């Protein structure tokens, strides 16, 4: 699976405009801290829009800056491994910036996918992708799934009783 976890340079060599031929490359990104069914459905919808799906994930440092202390729960390498194991994901690229703009500009995917909760004018990378002839697609957000809500539920659980082994 780790062969699907690529540096940006490796991703460009495999999926960049000069190397993809007639293959339609799709890109989406996120923190993917605690993978849940909403993530899976979004990734599958994104993959259906092309021949290959590249998933950009925020590094641990950028997740911490975006989400605050205590995040991420799962470290970047483990998040990347989990995503790379999904059949719908062809490659995972970890990026250190707060946004994926540089990664998107370097890869110039044919389709940039974000969840429907993002306003069109707020989608990072839109300008770069459209200027290169690509398009931006919005996929519906799957209701009732949220990493933040999952973490809140976990934090509100009563402590487990201590038992002897």
C-alpha positions as a Python dict, from the first residue, in 0.01 Angstrom:
ca = {
    (1, 'X'): (0, 0, 0),
    (2, 'X'): (281, 242, 75),
    (3, 'X'): (359, 243, -297),
    (4, 'X'): (45, 454, -331),
    (5, 'X'): (180, 713, -86),
    (6, 'X'): (377, 948, -306),
    (7, 'X'): (582, 1261, -268),
    (8, 'X'): (457, 1551, -478),
    (9, 'X'): (746, 1491, -720),
    (10, 'X'): (652, 1122, -758),
    (11, 'X'): (286, 1215, -810),
    (12, 'X'): (381, 1463, -1083),
    (13, 'X'): (591, 1198, -1259),
    (14, 'X'): (302, 952, -1249),
    (15, 'X'): (-7, 1175, -1281),
    (16, 'X'): (118, 1513, -1406),
    (17, 'X'): (-11, 1658, -1732),
    (18, 'X'): (297, 1545, -1925),
    (19, 'X'): (263, 1183, -1808),
    (20, 'X'): (-107, 1102, -1785),
    (21, 'X'): (-193, 1057, -2151),
    (22, 'X'): (-570, 1033, -2190),
    (23, 'X'): (-616, 934, -1826),
    (24, 'X'): (-858, 1170, -1643),
    (25, 'X'): (-703, 1261, -1305),
    (26, 'X'): (-921, 1369, -1012),
    (27, 'X'): (-790, 1540, -697),
    (28, 'X'): (-951, 1598, -361),
    (29, 'X'): (-807, 1683, -25),
    (30, 'X'): (-871, 1703, 347),
    (31, 'X'): (-745, 1611, 691),
    (32, 'X'): (-912, 1267, 698),
    (33, 'X'): (-832, 1239, 1068),
    (34, 'X'): (-1090, 975, 1165),
    (35, 'X'): (-1213, 806, 850),
    (36, 'X'): (-1591, 763, 850),
    (37, 'X'): (-1861, 662, 597),
    (38, 'X'): (-1903, 1023, 483),
    (39, 'X'): (-1538, 1027, 377),
    (40, 'X'): (-1571, 695, 194),
    (41, 'X'): (-1881, 805, 2),
    (42, 'X'): (-1715, 1135, -93),
    (43, 'X'): (-1399, 958, -212),
    (44, 'X'): (-1599, 707, -416),
    (45, 'X'): (-1802, 989, -575),
    (46, 'X'): (-1479, 1172, -658),
    (47, 'X'): (-1322, 861, -812),
    (48, 'X'): (-1630, 811, -1031),
    (49, 'X'): (-1546, 1142, -1203),
    (50, 'X'): (-1223, 1014, -1357),
    (51, 'X'): (-974, 736, -1412),
    (52, 'X'): (-746, 805, -1115),
    (53, 'X'): (-803, 968, -777),
    (54, 'X'): (-525, 1148, -594),
    (55, 'X'): (-601, 1242, -234),
    (56, 'X'): (-405, 1523, -73),
    (57, 'X'): (-392, 1510, 305),
    (58, 'X'): (-282, 1778, 546),
    (59, 'X'): (36, 1705, 738),
    (60, 'X'): (14, 1671, 1116),
    (61, 'X'): (146, 2025, 1160),
    (62, 'X'): (-112, 2177, 928),
    (63, 'X'): (-398, 1979, 1088),
    (64, 'X'): (-287, 2107, 1429),
    (65, 'X'): (-284, 2462, 1300),
    (66, 'X'): (-626, 2426, 1135),
    (67, 'X'): (-806, 2219, 1400),
    (68, 'X'): (-623, 2302, 1723),
    (69, 'X'): (-449, 2107, 1997),
    (70, 'X'): (-538, 1742, 2021),
    (71, 'X'): (-560, 1704, 1646),
    (72, 'X'): (-484, 1506, 1450),
    (73, 'X'): (-584, 1196, 1641),
    (74, 'X'): (-421, 974, 1379),
    (75, 'X'): (-74, 1069, 1252),
    (76, 'X'): (-19, 1162, 886),
    (77, 'X'): (159, 841, 786),
    (78, 'X'): (-120, 625, 931),
    (79, 'X'): (-390, 843, 771),
    (80, 'X'): (-207, 810, 439),
    (81, 'X'): (-181, 431, 475),
    (82, 'X'): (-552, 397, 552),
    (83, 'X'): (-650, 609, 251),
    (84, 'X'): (-402, 432, 23),
    (85, 'X'): (-564, 100, 114),
    (86, 'X'): (-899, 210, -30),
    (87, 'X'): (-978, 69, -372),
    (88, 'X'): (-1103, 405, -501),
    (89, 'X'): (-777, 585, -414),
    (90, 'X'): (-488, 564, -658),
    (91, 'X'): (-241, 787, -474),
    (92, 'X'): (-204, 988, -154),
    (93, 'X'): (13, 1298, -123),
    (94, 'X'): (85, 1463, 213),
    (95, 'X'): (116, 1842, 198),
    (96, 'X'): (256, 2071, 468),
    (97, 'X'): (83, 2396, 380),
    (98, 'X'): (-249, 2504, 529),
    (99, 'X'): (-403, 2474, 182),
    (100, 'X'): (-337, 2238, -108),
    (101, 'X'): (-292, 2525, -358),
    (102, 'X'): (73, 2444, -441),
    (103, 'X'): (-1, 2072, -474),
    (104, 'X'): (-299, 2138, -701),
    (105, 'X'): (-103, 2390, -910),
    (106, 'X'): (178, 2136, -955),
    (107, 'X'): (-51, 1845, -1049),
    (108, 'X'): (-320, 2038, -1240),
    (109, 'X'): (-583, 1765, -1217),
    (110, 'X'): (-858, 1739, -1476),
    (111, 'X'): (-1117, 1750, -1198),
    (112, 'X'): (-1087, 1912, -855),
    (113, 'X'): (-1348, 1779, -611),
    (114, 'X'): (-1472, 1937, -289),
    (115, 'X'): (-1770, 1873, -67),
    (116, 'X'): (-2089, 2065, -128),
    (117, 'X'): (-2036, 2258, 195),
    (118, 'X'): (-1764, 2464, 22),
    (119, 'X'): (-1880, 2781, -155),
    (120, 'X'): (-1754, 2796, -514),
    (121, 'X'): (-1546, 3106, -449),
    (122, 'X'): (-1382, 2941, -146),
    (123, 'X'): (-1247, 2633, -325),
    (124, 'X'): (-868, 2649, -314),
    (125, 'X'): (-711, 2561, -649),
    (126, 'X'): (-1019, 2648, -855),
    (127, 'X'): (-841, 2921, -1052),
    (128, 'X'): (-541, 2703, -1134),
    (129, 'X'): (-747, 2403, -1244),
    (130, 'X'): (-991, 2603, -1456),
    (131, 'X'): (-711, 2807, -1615),
    (132, 'X'): (-555, 2477, -1728),
    (133, 'X'): (-884, 2359, -1882),
    (134, 'X'): (-998, 2144, -1590),
    (135, 'X'): (-1317, 2169, -1392),
    (136, 'X'): (-1429, 2184, -1031),
    (137, 'X'): (-1695, 1944, -908),
    (138, 'X'): (-1893, 1956, -589),
    (139, 'X'): (-2012, 1634, -428),
    (140, 'X'): (-2294, 1635, -175),
    (141, 'X'): (-2192, 1622, 189),
    (142, 'X'): (-2308, 1301, 354),
    (143, 'X'): (-2526, 1410, 647),
    (144, 'X'): (-2468, 1298, 1005),
    (145, 'X'): (-2096, 1229, 967),
    (146, 'X'): (-1830, 1455, 1113),
    (147, 'X'): (-1493, 1384, 1267),
    (148, 'X'): (-1552, 1666, 1514),
    (149, 'X'): (-1888, 1513, 1618),
    (150, 'X'): (-1728, 1169, 1656),
    (151, 'X'): (-1455, 1313, 1878),
    (152, 'X'): (-1713, 1501, 2085),
    (153, 'X'): (-1907, 1177, 2138),
    (154, 'X'): (-1592, 998, 2247),
    (155, 'X'): (-1501, 1277, 2489),
    (156, 'X'): (-1849, 1263, 2643),
    (157, 'X'): (-1834, 890, 2716),
    (158, 'X'): (-1824, 798, 3083),
    (159, 'X'): (-1493, 652, 3193),
    (160, 'X'): (-1463, 278, 3146),
    (161, 'X'): (-1471, 78, 3465),
    (162, 'X'): (-1136, -54, 3578),
    (163, 'X'): (-1132, -431, 3574),
    (164, 'X'): (-872, -680, 3677),
    (165, 'X'): (-733, -918, 3419),
}
